[in-house]
Amino acid sequence: MKIISKIKPNIRTITKRRWYKQGGAIWLFYGFTPYLSMNETLGYDRNIYFQCGDRNIAYFDREKEYRLLGQVIQRQKRDRATIDRRIARWREQMQRVLIEYQRRFQKPISSWSDAELRSFLAWHMKNVLAHWITAVLIEWSDPDGEKALQQEITLAKCNLSVKEIQTLIAPTKLSFVQEELESRLQLVKRLATDRDITQGVKRHRQKFSWYKNNWAYVHILDDRYFYHVIQKDVKKLKSLKTELVKINRTIRKNRRQIQKILKAKHVPKKLDNVFYLFRQMSDWRDERKKYATNITNAHLFQILKRLAKENHITQQLAGMVTPIDLTGWRLTSTQKQILKKRLAFSAFLCTGDRKCGWLYGREAKQLYHVMTQSDKGKAIHGTIANAGSVIGRVNIVETKADFKKFKTGDIIVAHMTRPEYVPLLKRAAAIVTDEGGLTCHAAIISRELNIPCVIGTQTATHVLRDGDRVEVDATKGVIRKL
């Protein structure tokens, strides 16, 4: 990849492609390297990224994603262990990265030299990109995973209901958020009976200090934070117990139902292998977020903090740096101006020969207009993640600043949901997302909460506005403005 000072979008090529949009609150310092895994696998001219404040919107070549997913499915049909080998390879890569983080970050960031920073970032780019390339097929499944799966079901002449299909791809393990709740609940029980939990809180913090992190915000959770949460949870002990029992019961039920459906519907081996692929990706998605996002970004945040402090800029502005920008800790005045432009409104794109560059301000907005000019019409269509129908008020949630305006009974509309959205989702009347496939976070949570959910609309956050009154018809996958 070569960064050039001036890049010109090929509008003719861009408008001919079918694009898949995804995004959310993402800082470039955290997200740039993972995004490059899409450039490496789809092609460098088949991805465009926009940044505006904390919000990042990415466009990927939808047809290329579908073709690559199809290739994986064909291998999986022949060999059930295909996905297992891929996950095992990713875990080995991820483990090497985590071990190296532990080694390098033993030395305080405050004492790292410019050379040590450059060395780390070069290593980081190479090794983190490698494990993201291994795991990127999860993204390939988001745009048209349902279509690909339905084709295999039709080919196998297997009669399965929507509910049965959802069960056959449901998670079979607790998510890391659920694991944290399970661990925390044991401490809540101890505190409720006046037992000392000091050492337990310390162990809990060591195990889960990263669990609230994401692509834009890293939270430093200490013993005091967890002790305060546990104290508050004592008053909710009964409801938390009920919630955890329900979660574990659902996981056990999923496992039983999967075997029951496979046997009752005489699902052929090749199709069973495909369902296994999607189930494994569902659990893998959560595991990947734990290690490749939450824990990884806890380390990167230490660099970002020093970068902000050394250059007298905000952490948000420092978050607009990419790993390839840095040659040392001190930024020039020109670099600071560029970061301000990126934060205001910018686009990153590449040519087929791996030449990449940035557009800023008016030029970036013009390209964004090209990408969004078809986002029109009263009816919004998407994939049914959980059936149901509800009428309510739209609340657009894109960054953590939007959390404060959410009210119980609102319809949450987002680019995508993440574990930190769960407190809102529990109060939502329905969920609508721009992106996501059958194994995405919104799909899984909506089934657990049993609320209507339509995913992969691509246009909801662009067409709808806060306060719009809409009908979410998740029996047909349609959202209508009233």
C-alpha positions as CSV (number, residue, x, y, z in Angstrom):
1,M,0.0,0.0,0.0
2,K,1.3,3.4,-1.0
3,I,-0.1,6.6,0.4
4,I,-0.4,9.4,-2.2
5,S,-1.1,13.1,-1.6
6,K,-3.9,13.3,-4.2
7,I,-6.4,10.6,-5.0
8,K,-9.2,10.9,-7.5
9,P,-12.3,8.7,-7.1
10,N,-13.4,6.7,-10.2
11,I,-17.0,7.7,-10.0
12,R,-18.0,5.6,-13.0
13,T,-16.6,2.4,-11.4
14,I,-18.0,3.4,-8.0
15,T,-21.6,3.9,-9.2
16,K,-21.6,0.5,-11.0
17,R,-20.7,-1.5,-7.9
18,R,-23.2,-2.9,-5.4
19,W,-22.0,-1.6,-2.0
20,Y,-22.6,-2.9,1.4
21,K,-22.5,-0.3,4.2
22,Q,-21.4,-0.8,7.8
23,G,-20.2,1.4,10.5
24,G,-20.6,3.0,13.9
25,A,-18.5,4.7,16.5
26,I,-15.0,3.9,15.4
27,W,-11.7,5.8,15.9
28,L,-9.2,5.3,13.1
29,F,-6.3,4.4,15.4
30,Y,-8.3,1.3,16.5
31,G,-10.1,0.4,13.2
32,F,-7.7,1.2,10.4
33,T,-5.7,-2.1,10.5
34,P,-8.8,-4.3,10.8
35,Y,-10.3,-2.4,7.9
36,L,-7.3,-3.2,5.8
37,S,-8.2,-6.9,6.1
38,M,-11.1,-6.1,3.7
39,N,-8.8,-4.3,1.3
40,E,-6.5,-7.3,1.3
41,T,-9.2,-9.8,0.7
42,L,-11.8,-7.9,-1.5
43,G,-9.3,-5.8,-3.4
44,Y,-8.0,-2.3,-2.6
45,D,-10.4,-0.5,-4.9
46,R,-13.4,-2.3,-3.4
47,N,-13.6,-0.4,-0.1
48,I,-14.3,3.2,0.8
49,Y,-14.2,4.6,4.4
50,F,-15.8,7.8,5.7
51,Q,-15.1,9.5,9.0
52,C,-17.2,12.2,10.7
53,G,-16.5,12.8,14.4
54,D,-16.7,9.5,16.1
55,R,-18.8,8.0,13.3
56,N,-17.2,5.8,10.7
57,I,-19.1,4.5,7.6
58,A,-17.5,1.9,5.5
59,Y,-18.6,0.6,2.1
60,F,-17.5,-2.8,0.8
61,D,-18.0,-4.6,-2.6
62,R,-21.1,-6.6,-1.8
63,E,-20.8,-9.0,-4.8
64,K,-17.2,-9.8,-4.0
65,E,-18.1,-10.6,-0.3
66,Y,-20.9,-12.9,-1.6
67,R,-18.5,-14.8,-3.9
68,L,-15.9,-15.3,-1.2
69,L,-18.5,-16.5,1.2
70,G,-19.8,-18.9,-1.4
71,Q,-16.3,-20.4,-1.8
72,V,-16.0,-21.0,1.9
73,I,-19.5,-22.6,2.0
74,Q,-18.5,-25.0,-0.8
75,R,-15.4,-26.1,1.1
76,Q,-17.4,-26.4,4.3
77,K,-20.0,-28.7,2.6
78,R,-17.2,-31.1,1.7
79,D,-15.4,-30.9,5.0
80,R,-17.1,-30.0,8.3
81,A,-13.7,-29.2,9.9
82,T,-13.0,-26.3,7.5
83,I,-14.3,-23.7,9.8
84,D,-12.7,-25.4,12.9
85,R,-9.3,-25.2,11.3
86,R,-9.7,-21.6,10.4
87,I,-10.8,-20.7,14.0
88,A,-7.8,-22.7,15.4
89,R,-5.4,-20.8,13.1
90,W,-6.9,-17.5,14.2
91,R,-6.6,-18.4,17.9
92,E,-2.9,-19.3,17.4
93,Q,-2.3,-15.9,15.7
94,M,-4.3,-14.1,18.3
95,Q,-2.4,-15.8,21.2
96,R,0.9,-14.8,19.7
97,V,-0.3,-11.2,19.5
98,L,-1.5,-11.2,23.1
99,I,1.8,-12.6,24.3
100,E,3.7,-10.0,22.4
101,Y,1.5,-7.3,23.9
102,Q,2.3,-8.5,27.4
103,R,6.0,-8.5,26.6
104,R,6.1,-5.0,25.0
105,F,3.7,-3.3,27.4
106,Q,5.6,-4.5,30.5
107,K,7.8,-1.4,29.9
108,P,5.8,1.8,30.7
109,I,4.5,3.6,27.7
110,S,5.9,6.8,29.2
111,S,9.5,5.6,28.6
112,W,9.0,4.3,25.0
113,S,11.3,6.0,22.5
114,D,10.4,7.0,19.0
115,A,12.2,3.9,17.7
116,E,10.3,1.7,20.1
117,L,7.0,3.2,19.0
118,R,7.9,2.7,15.3
119,S,9.0,-0.9,16.0
120,F,5.7,-1.7,17.8
121,L,3.5,-0.2,15.2
122,A,5.3,-2.0,12.3
123,W,4.9,-5.3,14.2
124,H,1.3,-4.5,15.1
125,M,0.3,-3.7,11.5
126,K,1.8,-7.0,10.2
127,N,0.5,-9.4,12.9
128,V,-2.9,-7.8,13.7
129,L,-3.7,-7.6,10.0
130,A,-2.8,-11.3,9.6
131,H,-5.3,-12.5,12.2
132,W,-8.0,-10.2,10.9
133,I,-7.5,-11.6,7.4
134,T,-8.1,-15.1,8.9
135,A,-11.3,-13.9,10.7
136,V,-12.7,-11.6,8.0
137,L,-15.1,-14.2,6.6
138,I,-17.4,-13.2,9.4
139,E,-17.9,-9.8,7.6
140,W,-18.4,-11.6,4.3
141,S,-21.4,-13.4,5.7
142,D,-23.2,-10.2,6.8
143,P,-24.5,-8.8,3.6
144,D,-26.0,-11.9,2.0
145,G,-25.4,-14.7,4.4
146,E,-29.2,-15.4,4.6
147,K,-29.4,-15.6,0.8
148,A,-26.5,-18.0,0.6
149,L,-27.9,-20.2,3.4
150,Q,-31.4,-20.2,1.8
151,Q,-29.9,-21.3,-1.5
152,E,-28.3,-24.3,0.2
153,I,-31.5,-25.1,2.0
154,T,-33.4,-25.0,-1.3
155,L,-30.7,-27.1,-3.1
156,A,-31.0,-29.7,-0.4
157,K,-34.8,-29.7,-0.7
158,C,-35.1,-29.3,3.1
159,N,-38.3,-27.8,4.5
160,L,-37.3,-25.6,7.4
161,S,-39.3,-22.8,9.1
162,V,-37.7,-19.4,9.8
163,K,-37.6,-20.3,13.5
164,E,-35.9,-23.6,12.9
165,I,-33.3,-21.9,10.7
166,Q,-32.6,-19.3,13.4
167,T,-32.2,-22.1,16.0
168,L,-29.8,-24.0,13.8
169,I,-27.4,-21.0,13.7
170,A,-28.0,-19.8,17.3
171,P,-25.0,-19.4,19.6
172,T,-24.2,-22.4,21.8
173,K,-21.9,-20.6,24.2
174,L,-22.3,-17.7,26.7
175,S,-21.1,-14.3,25.3
176,F,-18.3,-12.5,27.2
177,V,-20.9,-10.1,28.6
178,Q,-22.9,-13.0,29.9
179,E,-19.8,-14.6,31.4
180,E,-19.0,-11.3,33.2
181,L,-22.6,-11.3,34.6
182,E,-22.2,-14.9,35.8
183,S,-18.9,-14.1,37.5
184,R,-20.2,-10.8,39.0
185,L,-23.4,-12.5,40.3
186,Q,-21.3,-14.8,42.5
187,L,-19.8,-11.7,44.2
188,V,-23.2,-10.1,44.5
189,K,-24.4,-13.2,46.4
190,R,-21.4,-13.0,48.7
191,L,-21.9,-9.3,49.5
192,A,-25.6,-9.9,50.1
193,T,-24.7,-12.2,52.9
194,D,-22.1,-9.7,54.4
195,R,-19.1,-11.7,53.3
196,D,-15.8,-10.0,52.2
197,I,-15.4,-9.7,48.5
198,T,-12.2,-7.7,48.2
199,Q,-10.1,-10.5,46.7
200,G,-13.0,-11.7,44.5
201,V,-13.4,-8.2,43.1
202,K,-9.7,-8.0,42.3
203,R,-9.8,-11.3,40.4
204,H,-13.0,-10.2,38.6
205,R,-11.4,-7.0,37.5
206,Q,-8.3,-8.8,36.3
207,K,-10.5,-11.0,34.2
208,F,-13.0,-8.5,32.9
209,S,-11.4,-5.0,33.1
210,W,-11.7,-4.7,29.3
211,Y,-15.3,-5.9,28.8
212,K,-16.9,-2.4,28.2
213,N,-14.4,-1.4,25.5
214,N,-15.2,-0.9,21.9
215,W,-14.0,0.6,18.6
216,A,-14.0,4.2,19.9
217,Y,-14.1,4.3,23.7
218,V,-11.8,2.4,26.1
219,H,-13.0,2.3,29.7
220,I,-10.4,1.9,32.5
221,L,-12.4,-0.3,35.0
222,D,-10.8,-0.6,38.4
223,D,-11.7,-2.5,41.6
224,R,-13.6,0.5,42.8
225,Y,-15.8,0.5,39.7
226,F,-16.7,-3.1,40.0
227,Y,-17.3,-2.9,43.8
228,H,-19.7,0.0,43.2
229,V,-21.6,-2.0,40.5
230,I,-21.8,-5.0,42.8
231,Q,-23.2,-2.9,45.6
232,K,-25.9,-1.6,43.4
233,D,-26.6,-5.1,42.1
234,V,-27.4,-6.4,45.6
235,K,-30.8,-4.6,45.2
236,K,-31.4,-6.4,41.9
237,L,-30.1,-9.8,43.0
238,K,-33.4,-11.6,42.3
239,S,-33.9,-10.2,38.8
240,L,-30.2,-10.9,37.9
241,K,-30.5,-14.5,39.0
242,T,-33.6,-14.9,36.9
243,E,-31.9,-13.3,33.9
244,L,-28.9,-15.6,34.2
245,V,-31.0,-18.7,34.6
246,K,-32.9,-17.7,31.5
247,I,-29.7,-17.2,29.5
248,N,-28.3,-20.6,30.5
249,R,-31.6,-22.3,29.9
250,T,-31.7,-20.8,26.4
251,I,-28.2,-22.0,25.6
252,R,-29.0,-25.5,26.7
253,K,-32.3,-25.4,24.8
254,N,-30.5,-24.3,21.7
255,R,-28.2,-27.3,21.9
256,R,-31.0,-29.7,22.3
257,Q,-33.2,-28.2,19.7
258,I,-30.4,-28.2,17.1
259,Q,-30.0,-32.0,17.4
260,K,-33.8,-32.4,17.4
261,I,-34.4,-30.4,14.3
262,L,-31.5,-32.0,12.4
263,K,-33.0,-35.4,13.1
264,A,-36.7,-34.6,12.6
265,K,-36.1,-32.7,9.3
266,H,-33.6,-35.2,8.0
267,V,-31.1,-32.5,7.3
268,P,-28.5,-33.9,4.9
269,K,-24.8,-33.9,6.0
270,K,-23.7,-31.2,3.5
271,L,-26.4,-28.8,4.7
272,D,-25.7,-29.7,8.3
273,N,-22.1,-28.7,7.7
274,V,-23.2,-25.3,6.4
275,F,-25.4,-24.7,9.5
276,Y,-22.4,-25.7,11.6
277,L,-20.3,-23.0,9.7
278,F,-22.8,-20.3,10.6
279,R,-23.1,-21.5,14.3
280,Q,-19.4,-21.4,14.7
281,M,-19.2,-17.9,13.2
282,S,-21.9,-16.8,15.7
283,D,-19.8,-17.8,18.7
284,W,-16.5,-16.8,17.0
285,R,-17.8,-13.3,16.4
286,D,-18.1,-12.7,20.1
287,E,-14.7,-14.3,20.9
288,R,-13.1,-12.1,18.2
289,K,-14.6,-9.0,19.7
290,K,-13.3,-10.0,23.1
291,Y,-9.7,-10.4,22.1
292,A,-9.2,-8.5,18.8
293,T,-11.2,-5.5,19.8
294,N,-11.8,-5.1,23.6
295,I,-8.4,-6.5,24.9
296,T,-6.4,-5.2,22.0
297,N,-7.7,-1.7,22.2
298,A,-7.0,-1.6,26.0
299,H,-3.3,-1.8,25.0
300,L,-3.6,0.6,22.1
301,F,-5.3,3.1,24.3
302,Q,-2.1,3.5,26.4
303,I,-0.3,4.7,23.2
304,L,-3.2,7.0,22.3
305,K,-3.2,8.6,25.8
306,R,0.5,9.5,25.6
307,L,0.1,10.7,22.0
308,A,-2.7,13.1,23.1
309,K,-0.8,14.3,26.1
310,E,2.5,14.9,24.3
311,N,0.8,16.9,21.6
312,H,-1.7,18.8,23.7
313,I,-4.6,17.4,21.8
314,T,-7.8,15.6,22.8
315,Q,-7.9,11.8,22.8
316,Q,-10.6,11.9,20.2
317,L,-8.3,13.9,17.8
318,A,-5.4,11.5,18.5
319,G,-7.8,8.7,17.6
320,M,-7.8,10.0,14.0
321,V,-4.2,8.9,13.6
322,T,-3.6,5.6,11.8
323,P,-0.6,3.4,12.6
324,I,1.1,4.2,9.3
325,D,1.1,8.0,10.1
326,L,3.4,7.8,13.1
327,T,7.2,8.1,13.0
328,G,7.5,9.3,16.6
329,W,5.6,10.7,19.5
330,R,5.6,14.3,18.4
331,L,3.2,15.4,15.7
332,T,3.9,18.3,13.4
333,S,1.5,21.2,13.1
334,T,0.6,20.0,9.6
335,Q,-0.2,16.5,11.0
336,K,-2.5,18.1,13.6
337,Q,-4.3,20.0,10.9
338,I,-4.8,16.8,8.9
339,L,-6.3,15.1,12.0
340,K,-8.7,18.0,12.4
341,K,-9.8,17.5,8.8
342,R,-10.2,13.8,9.2
343,L,-12.4,14.4,12.3
344,A,-14.5,17.0,10.6
345,F,-15.3,14.9,7.4
346,S,-13.0,12.7,5.4
347,A,-12.8,9.7,3.1
348,F,-10.1,7.1,2.6
349,L,-10.0,5.1,-0.7
350,C,-7.6,3.3,-2.9
351,T,-7.0,2.3,-6.5
352,G,-6.6,-1.2,-7.8
353,D,-2.8,-0.9,-7.8
354,R,-2.9,-0.2,-4.0
355,K,-2.4,3.5,-4.1
356,C,-4.4,5.1,-1.3
357,G,-5.2,8.6,-0.2
358,W,-7.6,10.9,1.7
359,L,-10.3,13.3,0.6
360,Y,-11.4,16.1,3.0
361,G,-14.3,18.5,3.4
362,R,-16.3,19.2,0.3
363,E,-14.6,16.5,-1.8
364,A,-15.3,13.9,0.8
365,K,-18.9,15.0,1.2
366,Q,-19.4,14.9,-2.6
367,L,-18.3,11.3,-2.7
368,Y,-20.5,10.5,0.3
369,H,-23.4,12.0,-1.6
370,V,-22.6,9.6,-4.5
371,M,-22.7,6.6,-2.2
372,T,-26.0,7.6,-0.5
373,Q,-28.0,9.2,-3.3
374,S,-30.1,6.0,-3.7
375,D,-31.2,6.1,0.0
376,K,-34.7,7.3,-0.7
377,G,-38.3,6.1,-0.3
378,K,-40.7,5.7,2.6
379,A,-40.3,1.9,2.9
380,I,-37.1,0.5,4.3
381,H,-36.4,-3.2,3.7
382,G,-34.1,-5.6,5.6
383,T,-33.6,-9.1,6.9
384,I,-35.9,-10.5,9.5
385,A,-33.9,-11.3,12.6
386,N,-36.8,-11.7,15.0
387,A,-40.4,-11.6,13.9
388,G,-43.0,-9.2,15.3
389,S,-44.7,-5.9,14.7
390,V,-44.6,-2.6,16.6
391,I,-45.3,1.1,16.1
392,G,-43.2,3.6,17.9
393,R,-40.8,6.5,18.0
394,V,-37.4,6.3,16.3
395,N,-34.3,7.0,18.3
396,I,-31.0,7.0,16.3
397,V,-28.1,5.7,18.3
398,E,-24.7,6.0,16.7
399,T,-22.3,7.0,19.4
400,K,-22.2,6.9,23.2
401,A,-23.4,10.5,23.3
402,D,-26.7,9.2,21.9
403,F,-27.3,6.8,24.8
404,K,-28.5,9.7,27.1
405,K,-31.4,10.6,24.8
406,F,-32.8,7.0,24.6
407,K,-36.2,6.5,26.3
408,T,-37.9,3.3,27.2
409,G,-40.2,2.1,24.4
410,D,-38.2,3.8,21.7
411,I,-37.3,1.9,18.5
412,I,-33.5,1.8,18.4
413,V,-32.1,2.5,14.9
414,A,-28.3,2.0,14.6
415,H,-25.6,1.1,12.1
416,M,-25.2,-1.9,14.2
417,T,-25.5,-2.9,17.9
418,R,-22.7,-4.0,20.2
419,P,-22.6,-5.4,23.8
420,E,-22.5,-1.9,25.3
421,Y,-26.0,-1.3,23.7
422,V,-27.6,-4.1,25.8
423,P,-29.0,-1.8,28.5
424,L,-30.8,0.2,25.8
425,L,-31.9,-2.9,23.9
426,K,-33.6,-4.2,27.1
427,R,-35.8,-1.0,27.1
428,A,-36.4,-0.9,23.3
429,A,-39.6,-1.7,21.5
430,A,-37.8,-2.9,18.4
431,I,-34.3,-2.9,16.8
432,V,-33.5,-1.7,13.3
433,T,-29.9,-1.7,11.9
434,D,-28.2,-0.7,8.7
435,E,-25.9,-3.7,8.7
436,G,-25.6,-7.2,10.1
437,G,-26.2,-10.8,9.1
438,L,-28.0,-13.8,10.7
439,T,-25.3,-14.2,13.3
440,C,-24.8,-10.5,14.2
441,H,-25.2,-9.1,17.7
442,A,-28.6,-7.4,17.1
443,A,-30.1,-10.7,15.7
444,I,-28.9,-12.7,18.6
445,I,-30.0,-10.2,21.3
446,S,-33.4,-9.6,19.7
447,R,-34.2,-13.3,19.9
448,E,-33.1,-13.5,23.5
449,L,-35.3,-10.4,24.4
450,N,-38.0,-11.5,21.9
451,I,-38.5,-8.1,20.4
452,P,-39.0,-7.3,16.7
453,C,-35.8,-6.8,14.8
454,V,-34.9,-6.0,11.2
455,I,-31.3,-6.0,10.2
456,G,-29.2,-5.1,7.1
457,T,-31.5,-2.3,5.9
458,Q,-28.5,-0.3,4.7
459,T,-30.4,3.0,4.8
460,A,-32.3,3.3,8.1
461,T,-29.9,5.7,9.9
462,H,-29.7,7.8,6.8
463,V,-33.5,8.0,5.9
464,L,-35.0,8.0,9.4
465,R,-34.7,10.8,12.0
466,D,-35.1,11.1,15.7
467,G,-38.8,11.3,16.6
468,D,-40.1,9.8,13.4
469,R,-43.1,7.6,14.0
470,V,-42.7,4.3,12.2
471,E,-44.1,0.8,12.0
472,V,-41.5,-2.0,12.3
473,D,-43.0,-5.0,10.5
474,A,-40.5,-7.7,11.3
475,T,-42.8,-10.4,9.9
476,K,-42.0,-8.9,6.4
477,G,-38.8,-7.1,7.1
478,V,-40.2,-3.7,6.3
479,I,-40.1,-0.4,8.2
480,R,-42.7,2.2,7.2
481,K,-42.7,5.9,8.1
482,L,-46.2,6.9,9.3
